[in-house]
Amino acid sequence: MDREVKGKIVAVTGSAEGLGLAMVNSFLEQGAKLAIILDLNEQKGKEALKILKDKYGDDRATFYRCNVLNDLNDVYEKIINNHKYIDILINNAGVQDEKNIKKTMNINAIALMEWTMKFYENMRLDKGGRGGTIINVSSIYSYRITAHVPFYHASKYAVLGFSKSIGHETNFKKWGVRVVTLCPGITRTSMAKNLNVWEDKILDVFLEDVKSYDWQEPKDIGDGTVEIFRKADSGTAWLVEGARPAERIDV
């Protein structure tokens, strides 16, 4: 599989800010042909698009307003009609909301699976596709267990298990679509500033606990995602934490 970033079309969900925007920046810096920003927040999406166009040129980035729960089919049709194909899909959109189980599972897990399979079918070599790479964003909390965020843990467990299965080498050899899992460490984003827990009485304990982790900046995740694209085999999972290079993990 071609693992050269230059000339590729990459689409990233939840990319108007935070980790997703950092991923878009890193892929464009490394020569991606086009970055497609997908996000529900239209204002931030347009602001991000302007910044990217000023930096990289008018033809290197575009934005589609997108609710990952409801807009998959419409956005898919727009992408295929306007761009014919994408080489890389990064399912990054996610929430950390221990007060809403369904929202957490639907956005973090169900929507991610649906987006993966929609584009997986388009990429399949046996169905006339070009092959491609799908990177699904899980978390260190897919395998490091705390007592504080059980629903977030469950949603990210689901991402890890699903991605390792659909990305299994048996499937990759048959269909030519690489699926990889990214497990970011705790990163300085708006989500990390608004952490919540299933039981309010233990919030202070959780906030104290996360202080002990190796924090990092969004750019570290952006660069780490490009690194993973270049060297990860299908079905593998990778940790990016504390601004260190991406590391394969056996979980």
C-alpha positions as CSV (number, residue, x, y, z in Angstrom):
1,M,0.0,0.0,0.0
2,D,1.2,3.5,-0.9
3,R,2.0,5.3,2.4
4,E,3.2,8.5,0.9
5,V,1.2,11.5,2.2
6,K,1.9,13.7,-0.8
7,G,-1.0,13.9,-3.2
8,K,-3.5,12.3,-1.0
9,I,-7.1,13.4,-0.2
10,V,-7.8,13.2,3.5
11,A,-11.2,13.7,5.3
12,V,-11.3,14.3,9.1
13,T,-14.5,14.3,11.2
14,G,-14.6,16.7,14.1
15,S,-11.8,18.8,12.6
16,A,-12.8,22.5,13.0
17,E,-10.6,22.6,16.1
18,G,-8.6,20.5,18.6
19,L,-7.1,17.2,17.5
20,G,-8.9,17.1,14.2
21,L,-7.7,20.5,13.0
22,A,-4.2,19.5,14.1
23,M,-4.4,16.4,12.0
24,V,-5.6,18.4,9.0
25,N,-2.6,20.8,9.5
26,S,-0.1,18.0,9.7
27,F,-1.3,16.2,6.6
28,L,-1.3,19.5,4.6
29,E,2.2,20.3,5.9
30,Q,3.4,17.0,4.6
31,G,1.9,17.5,1.1
32,A,-1.6,16.2,1.2
33,K,-3.5,17.3,-2.0
34,L,-6.7,18.2,-0.2
35,A,-8.0,18.2,3.4
36,I,-11.8,17.9,3.9
37,I,-12.9,19.5,7.2
38,L,-16.0,17.8,8.6
39,D,-17.6,19.4,11.7
40,L,-21.0,20.3,13.2
41,N,-19.8,23.8,14.2
42,E,-20.1,25.9,11.1
43,Q,-18.6,29.0,12.5
44,K,-15.4,27.3,13.7
45,G,-15.3,25.3,10.5
46,K,-15.3,28.4,8.3
47,E,-12.7,30.1,10.6
48,A,-10.5,27.0,10.3
49,L,-10.9,26.9,6.5
50,K,-9.9,30.5,6.2
51,I,-6.7,29.9,8.2
52,L,-5.9,26.9,6.1
53,K,-6.5,28.6,2.8
54,D,-4.4,31.6,3.9
55,K,-1.6,29.2,4.8
56,Y,-1.8,26.5,2.1
57,G,-3.8,28.0,-0.8
58,D,-7.4,28.1,-1.9
59,D,-7.4,24.6,-3.4
60,R,-5.9,22.6,-0.5
61,A,-8.9,22.6,2.0
62,T,-12.6,22.6,2.0
63,F,-15.3,22.4,4.7
64,Y,-18.6,20.5,4.9
65,R,-20.9,21.1,7.9
66,C,-21.6,17.7,9.3
67,N,-23.4,16.0,12.1
68,V,-21.8,12.5,12.2
69,L,-25.0,11.1,13.6
70,N,-27.3,12.2,10.9
71,D,-25.4,13.4,7.8
72,L,-23.3,10.4,6.7
73,N,-25.2,9.7,3.5
74,D,-25.5,13.3,2.4
75,V,-21.9,14.2,3.2
76,Y,-20.7,11.0,1.5
77,E,-22.6,11.9,-1.7
78,K,-21.1,15.4,-1.7
79,I,-17.6,14.1,-1.2
80,I,-17.9,11.5,-3.9
81,N,-19.6,13.8,-6.3
82,N,-17.1,16.6,-5.8
83,H,-13.9,14.7,-5.3
84,K,-14.6,11.2,-6.7
85,Y,-12.8,9.5,-3.8
86,I,-10.8,10.0,-0.7
87,D,-7.5,8.2,0.2
88,I,-7.7,8.7,4.0
89,L,-10.6,8.9,6.4
90,I,-9.9,9.8,10.0
91,N,-12.9,9.2,12.3
92,N,-12.0,11.7,15.0
93,A,-15.3,13.2,16.2
94,G,-16.0,12.4,19.8
95,V,-17.5,13.5,23.1
96,Q,-16.8,13.0,26.8
97,D,-20.1,13.1,28.4
98,E,-20.8,10.8,31.4
99,K,-24.2,12.3,31.9
100,N,-25.5,10.9,28.6
101,I,-24.8,7.3,27.8
102,K,-26.6,7.2,24.4
103,K,-24.9,10.3,23.1
104,T,-21.5,9.0,24.2
105,M,-22.0,5.6,22.6
106,N,-23.7,6.9,19.5
107,I,-21.1,9.5,18.6
108,N,-18.0,7.8,19.8
109,A,-18.8,4.2,18.7
110,I,-21.9,3.8,16.5
111,A,-21.3,6.7,14.2
112,L,-17.6,5.8,13.9
113,M,-18.5,2.3,12.8
114,E,-21.1,3.6,10.3
115,W,-18.6,6.1,8.7
116,T,-15.9,3.4,8.6
117,M,-18.1,0.9,6.7
118,K,-19.5,3.5,4.3
119,F,-16.1,4.6,3.1
120,Y,-14.7,1.1,3.5
121,E,-17.1,-0.2,0.9
122,N,-16.1,2.7,-1.5
123,M,-12.4,1.9,-1.0
124,R,-12.6,-1.9,-1.5
125,L,-10.5,-3.1,-4.4
126,D,-12.9,-5.9,-5.3
127,K,-15.7,-3.3,-5.8
128,G,-13.7,-1.0,-8.0
129,G,-12.2,1.2,-5.3
130,R,-8.6,2.4,-5.0
131,G,-7.9,1.0,-1.6
132,G,-7.3,3.4,1.2
133,T,-6.7,4.0,4.9
134,I,-9.1,4.6,7.7
135,I,-7.7,5.8,11.1
136,N,-10.2,5.5,14.0
137,V,-9.5,7.6,17.0
138,S,-9.9,5.7,20.3
139,S,-8.1,6.7,23.5
140,I,-5.7,5.6,26.2
141,Y,-8.9,5.0,28.1
142,S,-9.7,2.1,25.7
143,Y,-7.3,0.0,27.7
144,R,-6.3,2.0,30.9
145,I,-9.1,1.7,33.3
146,T,-10.2,4.2,35.9
147,A,-13.3,4.3,38.1
148,H,-14.4,7.6,36.8
149,V,-15.6,7.5,33.2
150,P,-17.2,4.1,32.5
151,F,-19.3,5.2,29.5
152,Y,-16.3,6.9,27.8
153,H,-14.3,3.7,28.5
154,A,-17.0,1.6,27.0
155,S,-17.2,3.7,23.8
156,K,-13.5,3.7,23.3
157,Y,-13.2,0.0,24.0
158,A,-15.8,-0.5,21.2
159,V,-13.7,1.6,18.8
160,L,-10.6,-0.5,19.5
161,G,-12.3,-3.9,19.2
162,F,-14.2,-2.9,16.0
163,S,-11.1,-1.4,14.3
164,K,-8.8,-4.3,15.1
165,S,-11.4,-6.7,13.7
166,I,-12.4,-4.9,10.5
167,G,-8.7,-4.0,10.0
168,H,-7.6,-7.6,10.6
169,E,-4.9,-8.7,8.1
170,T,-7.3,-11.3,6.7
171,N,-9.7,-8.5,5.6
172,F,-6.9,-6.3,4.4
173,K,-5.5,-9.0,2.2
174,K,-8.9,-9.5,0.6
175,W,-10.2,-6.0,0.2
176,G,-7.2,-3.7,0.3
177,V,-8.5,-1.3,2.9
178,R,-6.2,-0.5,5.9
179,V,-7.9,0.2,9.2
180,V,-5.7,1.5,12.1
181,T,-6.5,2.6,15.7
182,L,-5.0,5.8,17.2
183,C,-5.1,6.0,21.0
184,P,-4.2,9.6,22.0
185,G,-3.0,10.5,25.5
186,I,-4.6,13.4,27.3
187,T,-4.2,16.5,25.1
188,R,-4.8,20.1,25.8
189,T,-8.1,20.7,24.1
190,S,-11.5,22.1,25.0
191,M,-12.7,18.6,25.8
192,A,-9.9,18.2,28.4
193,K,-10.9,21.5,30.0
194,N,-14.4,20.3,30.6
195,L,-14.0,16.7,31.9
196,N,-16.9,15.2,33.7
197,V,-17.6,11.9,35.6
198,W,-20.5,9.6,36.2
199,E,-20.7,10.5,39.9
200,D,-20.1,14.2,40.7
201,K,-18.7,13.3,44.1
202,I,-15.5,11.8,42.5
203,L,-14.8,14.6,40.1
204,D,-12.0,16.1,42.2
205,V,-10.4,12.6,42.4
206,F,-10.5,12.3,38.6
207,L,-9.1,15.7,38.0
208,E,-6.3,15.0,40.3
209,D,-5.6,11.7,38.7
210,V,-5.3,13.1,35.2
211,K,-2.7,15.6,36.4
212,S,-0.3,12.6,36.6
213,Y,-0.6,11.8,32.9
214,D,1.9,13.0,30.3
215,W,-0.1,15.8,28.6
216,Q,0.6,17.0,25.1
217,E,-0.5,19.6,22.5
218,P,-2.8,18.9,19.6
219,K,0.1,19.3,17.2
220,D,1.7,16.2,18.8
221,I,-1.4,14.2,17.8
222,G,-1.5,15.7,14.4
223,D,2.2,14.8,13.7
224,G,1.7,11.4,15.3
225,T,-1.3,10.6,13.1
226,V,0.8,11.3,10.0
227,E,3.5,9.0,11.4
228,I,1.0,6.3,12.0
229,F,-0.3,6.6,8.4
230,R,3.2,6.1,7.2
231,K,4.2,3.0,9.2
232,A,1.1,1.3,10.7
233,D,-0.1,-2.1,9.4
234,S,-3.8,-2.7,9.2
235,G,-5.4,-4.0,12.4
236,T,-2.8,-2.4,14.7
237,A,-3.3,0.1,17.5
238,W,-0.9,3.0,18.3
239,L,-0.3,5.3,21.2
240,V,0.6,8.9,20.9
241,E,1.3,10.4,24.4
242,G,3.5,13.0,26.0
243,A,4.8,14.4,22.7
244,R,6.7,11.2,22.1
245,P,6.8,9.4,18.8
246,A,3.9,7.1,18.0
247,E,4.3,3.7,19.6
248,R,2.5,0.4,18.6
249,I,0.6,-1.1,21.5
250,D,-0.5,-4.7,21.8
251,V,-3.9,-4.5,23.4
